[in-house]
Amino acid sequence: MKRKLLAVALAASMVVSLTACGGDGGSTGGGSGSSNIAITIFNSKMEIQDQFEEMAEEYSKAKGVDVEVYYSNDTVAAHLATRYSANDPYTLAMVDAKDIYSLAADHASDMSDQDWVKNTQYAISVDGKVVGFPVCVEARGVIYNAEAIEGITGETFNPDDYKTLDAFNGLLDKLVAGGMEAPTGVMKEDWSLAGHFLSQTYEEQPDVDAFVSALYEGTADLPNNSKWNSMMDTFDTLKEHNYAAGSPVAAEREISEQKLAEGEIAFMFGGNWDWSMINSYDYSENMGMMPVPQNTSDGTNEKLVGGGSKYFFIDSSSNTSDEQRQAAKDFLNWLVFEADGNAFLTEKCALVPAYSNINADALDPLSKSVKKYADEGKLIGNYDFLPDDHYSICGAAFQKYLAGQTDRAGLAAEIESYWSSTTPVEH
Amino acid sequence: MDTNTMSYKSKQFLMFAGVATAVFTAVVIVPFIYGLYLTFTSWDGVSKQKPFVGLSNYISTFADGAYWQALGRTMIYSVIAVILVNVVAFMLAFLVTSGVKGQNFFRAGFFIPNLIGGIVLGYIWKFVFNRAFVAFGNALSIGALSTSWLATTSGAMLCLIIVSVWQYAGYMMLIYVAGFMSVSADVLEAARIDGCTNMQSIIHISVPLMVSSFVQCLFLTITRCFMVYDVNLSLTNGEPFNSSVMAAMHVYNQAFTYKNYGTGQAEALILFVVCAVVGVLQVYIGKKAEVSA
């Protein structure tokens, strides 16, 4: 009998230890005033997570709404998929434009009646309803370090003088002659090569939709496309002067950004999000962004490519109450219309505002350039309907080109065969 | 008390294994069956509808050249890594049971890599391959080291194998150490009296008596190598040009990055079957070779 008791006790203690493992994760929020409405926010911009958490605390105190902010290292789509499968979606989730298009029909609630809609040109509508709240404006182009350039040429650097590839090449030759042996950096990441640079060759076409349809149908004829060739000519220049030309696929982003920040190299294709890395080094204030230089007269070499980036949507499912949805809308209005909200966006997070009523004076050098081009209407819009595997598969092909393992014709053929074997994205 | 009735047996089972069975069912069996169901749908991972599409995910799996390349690559990687891990582990185990000075210290030292998570380990080794080796290579003008190995296709595979060996050898060493210790001293002494050299007593006495250690180690290394993901992600992330994407990484990308959840799930299932067949076959053959003193 004693033995049986012991056995039961042992089994029981093991059960307890098992259930203890799954015990946490139940309670969230809590704390001040249990009658408060609680909303959850998913932030997908890692570099502003600290600012977001701080803001959530202050906002909770000021407005009496419990705000919890989350971040995940997973891709946005994968992370949201797990939250939706668990029936525990975020009240407010910050996602990329393409995610809005794939999520909106099932999960996003209508924000057409909100006041901020008329203050922005970047909101996303699906089926005639506004569902995506643009968080900021981001754009791509060539990042320059003017201090490094001026140190060698001895003249003030004016990016407008180097719109054409010929002029740009002339400057690079001058830099090389002046002692900067390799004045450029090239990011080898597939999202940069295919997601940003290659997609720019689509976005700068006179009619993007028609061009992409032609790619699907296999009639785009890349090798004879003038935009493709002009972008690739510029890429060849960047590649030729790359500081890591000997082993370009081993170039680490951190090192490239550091070299650019500290003026060891002068140019790199990138975007204003790169500032979040540049600012961790001993950077020069005299930096900025310029359009990709090209020998063209179609005006694209006077514009950056970009637009709204990162969108909030409000969950429409029954897991979120109407009060929570209202609280989420109030939060978005706070961002756009109240001084504290504006300051959070532009000063604390250093984001380029997507709203005409928000002033931004305290931006970082790259964002200042982006804002200047955006205010002048010199942004070529993002194309948001690339297939999900485009950046990875075409990125691998582009990496081969960067490493010198294929030529321009080979790269064009790989890209064309990718498109013609891919199911078109509906939109 | 009659211990041979059905009710007694099921009570005993429920008392000792009931909770574990329930938990196992909830977190392994049910998701597995649900996953099986998802292979027949064209779900994208987030939408509410899961349209039934029959076998089309399996058809696209068989048409997915990149998947089969990744699987083939995983096989090559596994074969080389499994052999090297076990050879190194066996030699380490022999070293630390042969009575060298400070052998406990060495045992702990060789085991430590296994305590570092795969992600962290990948980043550390990335630094070593990309910067430390290159700096050495340039300083001492060694051609083979002056560019990063991670930048070439075969180099990236080599790096993955090196890191896996470094990571798993210590763990497998522990199992081999246990094997060496389990060989009783009398048998070894008898062999020595009969005139065995050290080498002979290892080959003819120790190894046959520790076959169960080999079976365990091979099983563990084979399954781990087939399912490698974390080191793959942090060390190479599939680069250069997607030439180091292993099967598990391809499955993840297919399901979550390219949003073909059903196809990814079908590919995962095939990976599971391949891995299970290889693992079970190996254990079956290994068990037959076991002897007792």
Interface residues (C-beta under 8 A of the other chain):
Chain A: A7 V8 A11 M14 V15 L18 D74 T75 A77 A78 L80 A81 Y84 S102 L103 A105 D106 H107 K188 D190 G246 S247 P248 V249 A250 E252 P387 D388 D389 S392 I393 G395 A396 A397 Q399 K400 A403 Q405
Chain B: M15 F16 V19 A20 V23 D44 G45 V46 S47 K48 A66 N130 V134 T147 S148 L150 A151 G238 E239 P240 F241 N242 S243 N253 F256 T257 Y258 K259 Y261
